[in-house]
Amino acid sequence: METTQLGRTGVYVSAIGLGGMPMSLSDRPSESESVNVIHRALDLGVTFIDTADSYCKDESDKHHNERLIYKALQSYNGDVNGVVVATKGGLMRHNGNWSRNGDPNHLRETIRISFESLGGEKPIDVWQYHAPDTNYTIEESLKPAKEAVANGLIRFVGVSNFSVSQIKQARDVVDIVSVQNQYNPWNRQPEFDGVLEYCETEGLTFLPWSPFGGSRRHTNLENFRVISQLAKEKGVSVYCIVLAWLRSKSSSILPIPGASKTNSIEDSVRAVDVKLSDEEVQKIDRETAS
C-alpha cells in the first residue's frame, strides 16, 4: 500500500483510508460483518480509519462506530501499532437527525467519551471538530481540544466543514493537521473556495467526505459515460476512477471511502494503482459539471 504523510506530523498512513460511517447507521450490517470489513482493510494495508462520535443511529447509540473500530483493532491478529484512527465531535443525532453542537462543555465531555470508546489507553490519534457552530466562536469550541492535547487525551487535531478563514482561526487556537470537507466530481467547492490550495500550501491533509457524490450518484455512477468508459479501459470499477480522480487533484488528498462490505474496501484500495492523465481528469470535470 502506498503511504502519505499526515499533515506535517512525520506520521505516514495509507494513501487510501477507510470511512467507518456505513457500519453504524440505521441500515448497518451485523457487528461481525463490520469487524470483518475492518480486518480486511487492515489486511490490505489500510492504516487510516475515519470515524465520529455521531456515526450511530441516534443519541442513545452515540460513539457506536468508535467502539466498533476499537473492538476490531483489539481482535485483529496482526500489528495495529501503525493504525491511525481519526474521530470527530460536534454533531448530535437526536431522533437520527444531524445538528451542530459547538458548546465547549459538550465537546469536552464527548472528547472524554471518545477517548474511552477508543480504548482509553493512548491519546486519540486525530480528533476533528465536526462542523462549526455559529452559536460559539471557533476559539471557544476548540479550547477543549487544546486542553485535551495538553492533558494527553488527543495527539493531533483536525477540522471539518471549515472555510479558509475558519481554518486560520482554528490554527490560532491549536495546531491543525487535517481538513475534512465535502469534495467529489459533482461538488468541487474546495477547488474554488481556496481550501484545497490552502491545504497544499500549509501542508494539511485534505480528507474528502462523500467522495462518490452521495447515495443517489453512488448507485448510478455507471450512467456517467466518461467515468464508465475510463473504468472499462483501465479494467477497474467506476468507484476506482472517482477515487483516482480525487487523488489526481492534489497530493494533499487522502480519500476515505466508506465501506460496509469487504468487497467494497477491496475495490477501493485498487485505486492507488490507477493513474489518470490530465486530459482524462478534464473529461471527468466537464462531464460532471454539466
Buried (B, 14 or more C-beta within 10 A) or exposed (E): EEBBBBBEBEBBBBBBBBBBBBBBBEEBBEBEEBBBBBBBBBBBBBBBBBBBBBBBBBEEBBBBBBBBBBBBBEEBEEEEEBBBBBBBBBBBBEEEEEEBBBBBEBBBEBBBBBBBBBBEEEBBBBBBBBBBBEEBBBBBBBBBBBBBBEEEBBBBBBBBBBBBEBBBBBBEBBEBBBBBBBBBBBBBEBBEEBBBBBBBEBEBBBBBBBBBBEEEBBEEBEEBEBBBBBBEEBEBBBBBBBBBBBBBBBBBBBBBBBBBBBEBBBBBBBBBEBEBEEEBBEBBBEBBEE
